[in-house]
């Protein structure tokens, strides 16, 4: 099972700083931060996405597609599909992942996956939306370790506004199969 974590800060510059600091740690779960995404909001609420791009692989565009669908469908940040095109362009893939396979009523696989994964996590969606304020920032992590309580305790040393929810093994399997097939 995976844990979806939103680590929210009141300062728009704090999330990128904390993510960089966490990446320096030698904890076993730090590898999951390679696919983490940071969202910052300026004083008018305009969003900026910080996504690490590994030029050696094409996984960046896949992760950009996943985070884009979460931000668009759950947090209602419009135009997030642009991050997929940007990640794709930077990695030099040449394909455009925004034209992913649509399912049920023009819903992408990623959007459907998030909807199913978070269908019992209304508090997560509500709390993250309420905490994301202008001049704030957040780190979104899809943690794939069995020791989530330890990770949450370690994260607590960097701030106190952590919202998380557990994703089912079935949803994990669907996503990992999709990553492998992409």
Secondary structure, DSSP 8 states (H G I E B T S, - for coil): -EEEEEEEESSTTHHHHHHHHHHTS--GGGGGGGG-EEEEE-TT--EEEEE---TT-SHHHHHHHHHHHHHHHTS--TTTHHHHHHHHHHHT----GGG--EETTTEEHHHHHHHHHTTT-HHHHHHHHHH--TT-EEEEEEE--S-HHHHHHHHHTT-S-EEEEEE-HHHHHHHHHHHHH-
